[in-house]
Amino acid sequence: MNIYTSALARCRPTACDTPIYASLARPIARAHYKSSRFCTSSAPKMAAYRQANDWNAEQYSKFLGERTRPALDLLAQIQTERPLRVVDLGCGPGNSTEVLLNRWPDAHITGMDSSPDMVAKAQKTLPQLEFELGDLSTWTPSPGGPVDVYFSNAVFQWIPSEQRLPLVSRFLENQNSGGVFAFQVPDNYLEPSHAMMRETAVDGGPWTAVLKDRQPALAKFQSAQEIYDNLIPLCSSLNIWHTHYYHILDNHEAVVEWVKGTGLRPFIDPLSEENRKGFIQRYLQRLRRVYPVCVDGKVILKYPRLFVVAVRK
């Protein structure tokens, strides 16, 4: 069960605000097939995440419906009707790529990710599509014409803060007029779920010495005005909005399971098995203090996300 509220701020209007969820209900059709290409890079999930092991597609997929909903909400604001070429940047296990395929079954759709496990899962789920292994900070699309739509679901928060908007600009610069770059990122730096990670990391436990020089916390994402000021020179329109999702989870342990698939990983991956268990237990104790229990025993995890749809001028 999910509840959400949305606050919308538009910087120059888009051509149409009509929701297009109906088009997402079609059965999946096959996109143009190309054999998979896997680059030799073994880079972790985006450039900022140097200390972690490979991502775990199974852990990430425990809440796949909730993680896919923002992709649907982002796609609903893209007005492109018949793109020839679409790229899913940071495709994960293929859930966002499948959303794109539902919307544009005749497009040439490619997914890329830096996690071998994620790419393998995506390729198994959607064998008719092409998936690539690569580091987003250096990746470029293969020859074959301009990309009409770049789509990115919860990836750019992993890029070092000073590189995020220049990287978006680099992709936009190589698109034709009317090309779309759309992305959404979690915007939960100040949420208790993430503040308690940072607090646990420095609380003097045996993990503190390991984490002190690693800076596992991600930097807060740029503001709407920073995004606008950096991207508008390249864009005919920018659609920027913020949505709060309220995920109804079974208990506090479920909150831990949620973040173990994403934001908690830089904190626990560098630790020994014993220290990892100790960190999670201490973190869980803090979660119990800051997230009240509902009348039926469930816990509500508030999860803000920031959305941007940029159209190339």
N, C-alpha and C positions, 0 to 999 in steps of 0.2 A: 504494500500500500504506500502511495506517495502523495504528498500534497505540495503544491508549489505556488509561490507568488512571483510576479515578474514586474520589474521596473524597466521601462524602455526609454532610452534617450537616443534620438536620431540626429545625426549630423548630415544634413542634406537627405531628402527623402529618396527612397527606392521607388522603382517604377510601380510596384504593386505590393499591397500588404495582404492579399488574399491568402489564407492558409492553404497548404497543398497537401495536407496529411492524407487526403483520399488517394492520391497517386501512389502512396507508399504501400497500399494494401494489395497491389498486384502480385501474383506469384513471381518468384525469381526466374528471370530468363537468362540465358547464357550470353555473356559478353564475348567480344572477340578474344580468341585464345592465343596466347603466346607462351612458350615454355618459360619456366621460372629462371630467373637469373639471380644468383646469390653472390654478392661481392665477398671479398676475402676478409673484410673488416670484422673483428669480433667486438666492436665498440659496445659498451653498455647502453641502456635506454637513454639516449640523448647525451649530449656532450657534458652536461653538468654532473652526471651521475657516475662518477669515476670509481666509487668505492664498492659498488654492489656487484653481486653475481648476476647471471642471466635472469631475466624476468620469468615468473612462473605463470604461464597462461591459465593453468587450472585454478590457482588462487585468485587471479584477477577475475576469472569468469564466475566466481561464486555469486556475484551480484550483477550479472551481465545485463539483465533487463534494466536495472537502475543506471548502469553505466552507458547504456545505449540510448536512453531517453534524451539526453542532451544532444546527441548526434541528430536525432529526429527533429528536435527543436531548432537546431542550427540549419539543417537542410530545408526546413519549412520557409526560411527567409531568403533562400537563393532562388532568383527568378529565372535563371537560365533554363531554357526549355529543352534544347537538343544539343548538348555539348558533344563534341567529337572525342575529346580526350579529357579524362578525369584522373587525378592522383590523390590517393588517401595517404597523407603524411603522418606516419606513426600509426599504422593501421591496427596494431595490437593483434588480437586473435581473429580479426576479420569481421567483428560485429558492425563496425562503422562502414566497412567496405560493402557488406551485404545491404546495408541501408542505401548506399549509393547505387548499387546494382538494381535494387527494386525501383528506384526513381528513374534511372537512365539505363535500361537494359541493352540499348543499342550502342552505348558509348564504349570506347576503349578505356577500361578502368584498370589502374595499377595501384597496388598497395606497397608501401615500404615501411620498414621498421628496423631498429638496430638490435632487436632481441631475436636470436635464432629460435627460441622456443615459441615466441609469438608468431613469427613468420611461418614456422612449421605448422602451427595450429591453423593459421589463416589459410595456408595452402591446402590443408586437408579439408577444411570446411568449404572452400570455394576453389576446387581444382581447375575450373575453367578460366580462372583469372591469373594474372602475372603478379608475383610478389617478389620484392627485392630486399636484401639485407644491406643496410647502410647507416651512416651517421648523418643525421639531418643537417648538422652544421656545415657539411661539405658536399652533401648529395645534390646531384643535378639529374633531371630526367633524361632518359635516353633519347637519341634523335628520333624524330617522327612527327614533327610539327609542334606548334605551341600548345601549352596546356590551357584548356578553357576553364577548368575549375580545379583549384587546389582546395582540399578539405582536410582539416586537422582537428581531431577530437581528443582533447586533454593531453597535449604533447608539449606545447611551448613553455609551460611552467618549468620544465626540466632543463631548458636552455639557460645558460648564465644570463643574468638580468640585462647586462649591457649589450648582449648579442641578439636578444629576442626581436626587437623591431627592425634592426638592420637586416636580419635574416628574412623577415617577412617582406621587407622592401626589395631584397634581392630576387625573390620569387616573383613579386609583382612587376618588377622592371622588365622581366622577360616574357610577360604576357601581352597579348594583343589587346587593343581597346575593347572593353566589354568583358574581358576576362575577370574571373572572380577568385578571390582568396578569402576563404571562410575558416575561422577557427574559434574554438571555445576552450577555456581553461578553468580549472578550479580556482576560486578566489577566496581561499579559506585560511589565509595566513593568521588571521586574528581569531579564528574559531577555536573553541576549547579543545577540540580533537587534535589540533596541531600545536596549540600553545602548550598543551600537556606533554607533547613529545619533546619540545625544547626544554621544558622545565625538568623533565626526567633526565635528560641528557646531562644536565649540569648539577644534579642533586647530590653529587659526591659518591654515588655508587661506583662499583668497580668498572663500569663502562665509561665513566667520565674521562678517564685518562686516555682511553682509546678514541673517543669522539671529539676531544677538545680541539684537535688540529684539522679535523675533517670537514667541519662546517656542514653537517648533514641537512640542516634546514634550508629549504628553498627560499629565495628572496621573494618578497611580495611582488605581485604582478603590477605592471604599469597601470596608471589611472586612465580613464576614458579620454581625458584631455591630452595626456602624453601620447596615447595611441593616435588620436586624431591629428595632433600637430606633426607627428612623424610620418603618417601615411597619406594625409590629404594631398600633398603635392603630386602624388602619383594616381590619385583616385578621382573619379567623377562622383562617387557617392560612398559614404561610410555609414553603416548601420551598426550601432553599438548598443548593447543592452545587458542587463544583469538580472539573473534569476536565482531565487532561493528555493532549493528543493528540500523537502522535509521527508527523509527516509524513515519509515517506521520499522525498527529493527527489534529482534526478539529480546535482546538484553544487552548489557554492556560488553559482554564477550563478542557479540556480533559487531559492535563498533570496532573492536580490535581486529576482527577478521576482515572487515571492510578496508581499513587503512593498511593492513599487512600486505594487501595487493598493490599498494601504491606508495603513499606518503611516508609510511613507517619504515619502508625498506632501507633508506639510507642510514637510519639509526641502528637497525638491528643486524643488517648483513655483515658489517665488519666485526661483529662480536663473536666470541666463543659460544658454544651451545649453552653452557651454564649461564653466562652473562646475558645471553639473549632471553632466556627464560626469566631471569631476574628483572631485566628491563621491562619486559612485557607485563610482568606481575605488578611492578611499581606503577607503570603507566595505567594499568587497569584500575588500580586503587584510586588514582587521580580522576579517571573518568567517572567513577562511581560518585565522586564528590561534586562534579560539575554538571552531570546529566541526570536530571530527576527521572524517576520511574513513573510511568503512566499508570492509570487505574487498573489496567489489565496486565501490568508487568513489563510492557514493552518500553523501548527507549527511542526517542525521536532524535535523529542525527540531522541537524541543519547543515546544508551543503550549498554554499553560494557558488555560482559559476558566472563567468564573464564571456560574452559572445561578441564576435565581430564579423561582419560581412563587408569586404572591401571590393569595389568594382573599379577596374583599371580605366583611366581616362584615355 
